[in-house]
Amino acid sequence: MAFRLKIVPSRTSWDFFRFARAAIGLSGALLVASIALVAVVGLNFGIDFRGGTTIRTESALPVDVGEYRAVLSRLDLGDVSITEVFDPTFGDEKNVAMIRIEAQEGDEAVSVATVRAVEGALLGIDPDMKFPLVESVGPKVSGELIQKAVIAVLLAIGAVLFYIWIRFEWQFSLGAVAALVHDVVLTLGIFALLGIKFDLAIIAAILTIVGYSLNDTVVVFDRVRENLRKFSGRSLVNVLNLSINETLSRTVMTSATTLIALFALYVFGGDVIRGFVFAMIWGVVVGTYSSVFIATNILLKLGVKRDWSKPDANAGTRFSAAEK
């Protein structure tokens, strides 16, 4: 007898709109809080967006942040960030640190001479210290990267708006885009709250989140459209509930298996990709939530055409003619 793992029952009849106001209220509060955090606290932009140089060190000796800071303070470099990094891919015999130096005012980037001076100072602590990574980004380039990152996210959301509009109806399109904006803003808010480094890898994660959330939303919307045709006598809220329940097992299983892989990457993947993976984990959670509670609630509020054989957009609204 074959064993099948079921996280949720094959058939469910849960009322996802019972707490619709609470869900919308919670999301609204989180959106306001996220915008406030980004505006007041701000994002912890990495070197990609601020300009400067990152130097990664490897040493056989334990990392003493105080000692590193003491030897670098003599170089008068201004504010220098020194972080000890735990990276399981290196093993116990290597001690890794990340040193970030912001570009000095008026300079495009930290000069080669400055980098050499930093390396020389650190070699005084450990003559066998290695520097496997040195990355520099100028302020001009970082400013352009910020603009292009914003444009990329906006274009992705705009493309989703157009795609859903063409495939379904404008009401579906607005519901999907509302869910995507919800996911992106909450991701920015959690990064501002936790102070996690925000760089180009996180932009890639946000674009991936947009795609993941859209995939979940389209699966639900496809079933909604099928059921609207099949159950013309049911109210829209009943059709939406039925559609979410019918796709719930697939949604939960997809999210669960994705999260298993992401948690493994977060624990064993090392410091380099940890911010990216955290953004993906957060995105999967809020993306699943928004597909079920935000996109469908927006669709319920807007109403939707019930008969696709009629060109008139007002051919149907939230309820069938029999219920009016």
N, C-alpha and C positions, 0 to 999 in steps of 0.2 A: 504494500500500500504506500503510495507516494505521499511524502510529507510536504505540505505547502505552508510557507510562512505568511501569515496574514497580520499586518499591523492594524488594519481596520477590517470590519466585517465586509463580505462581498456586497451585501445590500444594507444600506443605512437609510434612515428617514429623519435625520436631524434637521431641526429648524435653524438655519444659519441667519435668519433675519429677525429672530426673536430679540436679539440684543443689537440690532442694527444701529440704533441711536448711540448706544454705548461705544460701539466700534468706531463709528464716524467721529464721535466726540474725542475718543482716545487718540485717534490718528490726527485729528485737528490740533489737539494739545501738543502732541509730539512734533508736528510740523512747525508750530509756532516756537516751541522750545529749541528745535534744531536750527531754525533761522536765527533766533536770538543768540545761540551759541556761536554760530559762524560769524555773526556780525560783531559780537562783543569779545569773545575769546579768540576767535579766528582759527584758521587751520595751521597746523604745524608743517609748513611747506618744507620739503626736502631741498637738497642742493639743485635738483632739476628746475625748481621754480624760484629759488632765491638767488642762485648764483653762488659759486664758491668751490671748494675742493673737499673731497672725501678721501681720507687715507685709511686703509685697513692694515692692521698690523698683526703679525703672528710671532709669538715668543714662547720659548720653553719655560720662562719664568712666569709666575702668577702676575696677573695684571693689577697694578696698584694705581688707581685713577688719580689719587693725590700726588703720587710721585710723577706721573705723566704730566699732570697739570703744572707742577712746580718747574719742571725743566722747560716746558713750552712757554710759561709766563715770562721767561727771560727774553723771548723773541719779540715781545710786544705785538702780538697778533690780534689783540682785542678779545672778543668773546669766542672761546674755543670750546666746542662740545666734545667730551670724551665719554664713550660708553663701552663698558665691557660686554662682549657679545658671547652668548652661549650658542655654539653651533655643533650639534652632534656629528655632523659629517666630518669634522676635523679630528674627533677622538679626544681623549683626555690629555694627550701629550702636548697639545697646542693651546695656547691662551690667546684669544683673539680680542682685539679692541677696534672700535670705529672712532676715528677722529674727524670732526667736521670743522672746517675753517671757512667762515663767510668771506666773500670777496670784499676787499677793502674799498672804501669809497673812492670813486674815480677810476678804479681798475676794472678791466674786463673780467679778470679771473685772478686767482692766487698765482703769483709768478713761479716759474720753475725754480728760481733761486730760493724762494720761501719754502717750497716743498722740500728741497734738498736740505735746507736749514732745519726743518722739522724732523726729517729723517735722521740727520746727524745728531740732533739733541736726543732723540729716542735711542739711538745706538749707544749713547753713553750709559743707558740703563741696562741694555742687553746688546752686546756687540754682534750677536747672531740673529737679532731681530730681522724679520723679513717684512716686505711691504708688497703683498700680492695684488693690491688694488689701489690705484690712484685715479680719481675721476674729477674733472674740472668742468664747470659750466659758467659762462659769463652772464651778467645781469640782463644784457640785451636778449640773448638767446632764451633765458628763463622767462622773460616777459612775453616773448613770442610763443613759447610753449604753453603758457597759461591761456593765451587767447585761442590757440589752436585746440587746446583741450576742451575749453568751453564750447567752441564751435562744433567739435566732434560730438559731444554729448547732445547738444541742441539738434544737430542734423540727424542723429540717431533717433531721437524722440519724434522729430518731424517726419522721418521716414515711416516710423511706426504709425503715426496719425494717418498718413496717406494710405498705407497698406491696409489697415483695419477698415478705413472708410470705404475703400474699393471692394474689399472682400465681404464686408458685412454691411453696416449702415453707420451713419455719423454718430448715433447714440453709443454704439459699441466702441467706436473710435475714441470718443471722449472718455469713456469709462476706462479703456486700456491705458490711455495717456495719463489720466489722473493717477492710476496705479503706479505707472513708471515714475512720474514726478515724485510721488509719495516715497518710493523706494530710494531714489537718488538723494532727495533732501534729507531723509532719515540717515542715510549712509554718511553724508557730510556732517550731520549733527553728531553722530557717535564718534567720528574722527576728531571733531573739535572738542568734544567732552573728554575723551581719553588722551588727547594730545599725541595720537599716533602719527608718525611721519607720513605726509601726503606728497606723493611723487607721481611720476608717469605710470608706474606700475599700478597705482590705485585708480588712475583714469582708465587703464585697461580693464581693471576689475569692475568699475562702474559700467562700462560698455557691455561687459559680459553679463552683469546683473540685469541690464536692460533686456538683453536677449533671453535670459533665463525666465525673467518675469513675464515677458511677452509670450513665450512658449506656453507657460502655465495658463495664462489668460486666454489665449487662442483656443486651447483644448476645451476650456469651460465654455467659451462663447460658441464654439462649433456645436457642442452638445445642446446649448440653449437654442440655437437656430433650428436644429433638428426637432427638438421637442416642441418648439413653437408651432411648427407645421403639423406635428403628430397630435398634439393635444390643444387644438384650437379653442376648446371650451374652457380651458383652465385659465386662471388669472396668471399674470406675469410673475407674481411673487412665488406661486406654486411651481411654475415651470422652472424658474431660477433655482429654487430649492431642490427640485428633482434633478436638475442638470448637475449641480454641485455634488450632490450625493452620488450620482452615477459615476462621476469622474474622481471622487475623493480617494479611492484606493490607489488609483494611478498617480495622483498628485502626491500623496503621502509617501508612497514607495519611491518615486523619483527623487523627492527631496531627501528622504532618509538615506538612500544609497549615495547620493551626491555628498551629503554631510559626512558620511563615514570616510569617504576619500579625502575630503577637505580637512577633517580633524586629524587624520593621519599625516597629511602634509604640514599642518600647523605644528604638530608635535615634533615630527622628525625631519621636516624640510629645511630647517635652519633659519637664521635671522634674515637672510637676503629676501626670502619670499613670504615672510611671516605677515607683513602688512597686507600684501595682496590676498593671501589666503584668509585672513581675518575679514577683509572686505567681502570676499566671496561667501564666507559662512553667514555673515550678517545679511548679505543680499539674498541668499537662499531662504532664510527665515522670513524676512519682511516681504520678499517677493511672493512666497506662498501665501502669506497672510493677506497681502493686497489683492491677489488674484481672486481669493474667495470672498473677502469682506469689503474691499474698496471698489473694484471694478464692477462687481455685480450690484452693489448698492447704488452706484452712480447710474447704472443702466436702469435700475428700478425707478429711480427718481425721474429720469428723462422719458421713460416709456419707450416702446419700440414697435415697429410695424409688425403686424401679425400675418399678413398675407403678401408674400413676395411676388405673387403673380400679378399684383396691381402696382402700377407705377407711382401712384399717389403716396407720398410719404405719410399722409394722415389716414391711410387706410386702416390703421389699427393703433391703439395706444396701450396703456398698461393692462386693460381688461378687455375681454372679448365682448362682442355686441350683446351676447345673451346675459352677461352679468351687469351691463349698464341698465 
